[in-house]
Amino acid sequence: MVAQTFQKHNHKWVEYAKERNMGIDFNPTFFSHEKAAKLTLSIPDEEIRRFWIRHGQACIRISRYFAEELGQSCVMNIWIPDGYKDILADRLGPRARFKDSLDQILSIPYDRFKVYVCLESKVFGIGLESYTFGSSEFCLNYAAKNGIISLMDNGYYHPAEVVSDKLQTITPEDFRALAKDFKVTLPERFLCQLPTT
């Protein structure tokens, strides 16, 4: 229903892209909504979390619509603002809920050659200085284990961190696994070389 409503109200974007032979990428926007006042995919309130899971699933269908209408893949980038300014006693629970939410979003059938799902990390932000659920480590590991793209945005790292350091933590085998379905290349000299025994 959401995807059909979206198509009805956004067909002009598809027409615009078709006229220019362009693709459209899509961001599910897990923010700027009354149900995002506290947390989204990691919230303990199951009713609100379920709302955001359904939203993520609808966004995969919307991305598929873009891909099919335009004849090229659509990149769908998941990013959540969830985190806290304060130090939490329970640092595992929110990430477990976030992982479960991602698992449910990705559980719907979709063509991975039409929709490239990305997971974008965030290190910190205003009001989230202490603990961000979608950390670089969490998102990179989740993406590698689930065959989706780890999106690395330079704007979301600590001033002393850079993407090149993140890439060097990925072994050549892991990078090949991450990149197997995509036209992605990176010279192996940039990747972590594990010692052989």
C-alpha positions as CSV (number, residue, x, y, z in Angstrom):
1,M,0.0,0.0,0.0
2,V,2.8,2.5,0.9
3,A,4.7,1.7,-2.2
4,Q,1.7,2.1,-4.4
5,T,0.9,5.5,-2.7
6,F,4.5,6.5,-3.2
7,Q,4.3,5.6,-6.9
8,K,1.1,7.6,-7.4
9,H,2.6,10.7,-5.8
10,N,6.2,10.5,-7.1
11,H,5.8,9.3,-10.8
12,K,7.0,12.8,-11.8
13,W,10.5,11.9,-10.4
14,V,10.5,8.8,-12.5
15,E,9.5,10.8,-15.6
16,Y,12.2,13.3,-14.8
17,A,14.9,10.6,-14.5
18,K,13.7,8.8,-17.7
19,E,13.9,12.0,-19.7
20,R,17.5,12.4,-18.6
21,N,18.5,8.7,-18.7
22,M,19.3,8.8,-15.0
23,G,18.8,6.4,-12.2
24,I,17.3,7.2,-8.8
25,D,18.8,6.2,-5.4
26,F,16.6,6.1,-2.3
27,N,17.0,6.9,1.4
28,P,14.3,5.4,3.6
29,T,14.5,8.4,6.0
30,F,14.3,6.9,9.5
31,F,14.0,10.4,10.9
32,S,11.8,13.6,10.6
33,H,8.7,11.8,11.8
34,E,6.8,11.8,15.1
35,K,7.6,8.2,15.7
36,A,11.4,9.0,15.4
37,A,11.3,11.3,18.5
38,K,13.4,8.9,20.5
39,L,14.7,5.9,18.6
40,T,13.7,4.0,15.4
41,L,14.9,0.4,14.5
42,S,16.4,-0.1,18.0
43,I,13.5,1.2,20.2
44,P,12.3,-1.2,22.9
45,D,8.7,-0.2,22.1
46,E,7.7,-3.0,19.7
47,E,4.8,-1.1,18.1
48,I,7.0,1.7,17.1
49,R,9.9,-0.6,16.0
50,R,7.4,-2.6,13.9
51,F,6.3,0.6,12.2
52,W,9.9,1.3,11.2
53,I,10.5,-2.3,10.1
54,R,7.4,-2.1,7.8
55,H,8.7,1.3,6.5
56,G,12.1,-0.3,5.6
57,Q,10.3,-3.1,3.8
58,A,8.1,-0.7,1.9
59,C,11.3,1.2,0.9
60,I,12.8,-1.9,-0.7
61,R,9.6,-2.2,-2.8
62,I,9.8,1.5,-3.7
63,S,13.5,1.0,-4.7
64,R,12.5,-2.0,-6.8
65,Y,9.8,0.3,-8.5
66,F,12.6,2.8,-9.4
67,A,14.8,0.1,-10.7
68,E,12.2,-1.5,-12.9
69,E,10.8,1.8,-14.2
70,L,14.3,3.2,-15.1
71,G,16.0,-0.1,-16.2
72,Q,18.9,0.3,-13.8
73,S,19.7,-0.6,-10.2
74,C,18.6,1.5,-7.3
75,V,20.8,2.0,-4.3
76,M,18.8,2.1,-1.1
77,N,20.8,3.5,1.8
78,I,19.7,2.6,5.4
79,W,20.9,5.1,8.0
80,I,19.4,5.6,11.5
81,P,20.0,8.4,14.0
82,D,19.6,6.1,17.0
83,G,22.0,6.7,19.9
84,Y,22.4,8.4,23.2
85,K,24.4,11.3,24.7
86,D,24.7,9.3,28.0
87,I,26.7,6.2,28.8
88,L,24.4,3.2,28.8
89,A,24.5,0.2,31.1
90,D,22.9,-2.0,28.4
91,R,25.0,-1.5,25.2
92,L,24.1,-4.8,23.7
93,G,20.3,-4.6,23.8
94,P,19.8,-1.7,21.4
95,R,22.2,-3.3,18.9
96,A,20.4,-6.6,19.2
97,R,17.1,-4.9,18.4
98,F,18.7,-3.0,15.5
99,K,20.1,-6.2,14.1
100,D,16.7,-8.0,14.4
101,S,15.0,-5.0,12.7
102,L,17.5,-5.1,9.8
103,D,17.1,-8.9,9.5
104,Q,13.3,-8.4,9.2
105,I,13.6,-5.6,6.7
106,L,15.9,-7.8,4.5
107,S,13.7,-10.9,4.9
108,I,11.3,-9.8,2.2
109,P,12.1,-11.2,-1.2
110,Y,13.8,-8.7,-3.6
111,D,16.1,-8.8,-6.6
112,R,19.6,-8.0,-5.3
113,F,20.6,-6.9,-8.9
114,K,17.8,-4.4,-9.0
115,V,18.1,-3.1,-5.4
116,Y,21.4,-2.6,-3.8
117,V,20.8,-2.2,0.0
118,C,23.5,-0.2,1.8
119,L,24.0,0.2,5.5
120,E,25.6,3.5,6.6
121,S,27.3,3.9,9.9
122,K,27.5,6.9,12.1
123,V,30.1,7.6,14.7
124,F,28.5,10.4,16.6
125,G,26.3,13.5,16.3
126,I,24.9,16.3,18.3
127,G,23.2,14.6,21.3
128,L,24.7,11.2,20.4
129,E,28.3,11.8,21.6
130,S,28.5,8.7,23.8
131,Y,26.8,5.8,22.1
132,T,25.6,5.3,18.5
133,F,23.9,2.0,17.7
134,G,24.9,2.0,14.0
135,S,28.6,2.3,14.6
136,S,31.2,1.7,11.9
137,E,32.2,-1.7,13.4
138,F,28.6,-2.9,13.7
139,C,27.5,-1.8,10.2
140,L,30.6,-3.1,8.5
141,N,30.3,-6.5,10.1
142,Y,26.5,-6.6,9.5
143,A,27.0,-5.7,5.8
144,A,29.7,-8.3,5.3
145,K,27.7,-11.1,7.0
146,N,24.5,-10.3,5.1
147,G,25.7,-9.6,1.6
148,I,24.7,-5.9,1.5
149,I,26.9,-2.8,0.9
150,S,28.7,-1.0,3.7
151,L,28.3,2.7,2.9
152,M,31.2,4.7,4.3
153,D,30.4,8.4,4.5
154,N,33.4,10.6,5.4
155,G,31.0,13.0,7.1
156,Y,30.2,10.6,9.8
157,Y,33.6,9.7,11.2
158,H,35.5,11.3,14.1
159,P,37.8,14.0,12.8
160,A,40.8,11.7,13.4
161,E,39.3,8.8,11.5
162,V,39.3,8.3,7.7
163,V,37.7,5.8,5.3
164,S,41.1,4.5,4.2
165,D,41.7,3.2,7.7
166,K,38.4,1.4,7.6
167,L,39.2,-0.2,4.3
168,Q,42.4,-1.5,5.6
169,T,40.6,-3.6,8.3
170,I,38.8,-5.6,5.6
171,T,40.7,-8.7,4.5
172,P,40.9,-9.4,0.7
173,E,38.6,-12.4,1.2
174,D,36.0,-10.3,3.0
175,F,36.2,-7.5,0.4
176,R,35.7,-10.0,-2.4
177,A,32.7,-11.4,-0.5
178,L,31.3,-7.8,-0.1
179,A,32.0,-6.9,-3.7
180,K,31.0,-10.2,-5.5
181,D,27.6,-8.9,-6.8
182,F,28.8,-5.4,-7.6
183,K,31.1,-3.7,-10.0
184,V,33.5,-2.7,-7.3
185,T,37.3,-3.0,-7.4
186,L,40.0,-1.9,-5.0
187,P,43.7,-2.7,-5.3
188,E,44.5,-5.3,-2.7
189,R,47.4,-3.3,-1.4
190,F,44.8,-1.2,0.3
191,L,43.3,-4.1,2.2
192,C,44.5,-5.9,5.3
193,Q,47.0,-8.7,4.6
194,L,46.8,-11.3,7.3
195,P,50.1,-13.0,8.2
196,T,50.5,-16.6,7.0
197,T,51.8,-19.2,9.4
